[in-house]
Amino acid sequence: MGTPEESWLAALASVPVWQPPLKPTLLVSPHPDDETLGAGSLIAAQRRRGVEVRVVAVTDGEAAYADAFNLAEIRRAEQQAALKELGVSSGKITRLGLPDSAVSSREEELTAAVASLVSRGTLLLAPWICDPHPDHGACGRAARRVAESTGCEAD
C-alpha cells in the first residue's frame, strides 16, 4: 500500500528548498533518459534562470533491450526531444557513444571527455559513485576525478 501522501507532505514541509547555483551546468548522463528522469527538474530550473546547461550523453542506451531494432538511434532521438522540452538544444549535447553496459572499461576516456567540458566555475552533476548500475558508478567516479582535478563544483 505505501505511505500516504499526507505523511510525505508533512515530512517534507521542514526540508529547506535547495536552489542550484547560477553556474554553467554540465550533466553526465550514462544512458538516454537518465538526465530527464534523474535531473529533469533541475535542468528545466537552470534553463528558466538563464543558466547554460550541457549534457554529456555517455552511451546511446543500445543494450537496454537485446532484440530491439535500431534502439540506439531511437534512444538518441528521444533524448534529444526530451532535452529540447527542458530547454537544452541539440548543440549542447555531447555524444560519446561509449558502449552501453561497459562504460567502466572506458572510464579514462570518459574522464578526459568530461574534463574537456568543465572549468572551475562549472556545476558538474553525475550519478552516485556507489550506484549499483556499473555505467552509473563509472560516470560518478569519472565526474569525481574531474571535480577534484579542476576544482569545479560537483553534486
Helices and strands as residue ranges (DSSP letters): H 5-12, E 25-29, H 34-48, E 53-59, H 71-86, G 90-92, E 93-98, G 103-106, H 107-115, E 123-125, H 134-150, E 153-154
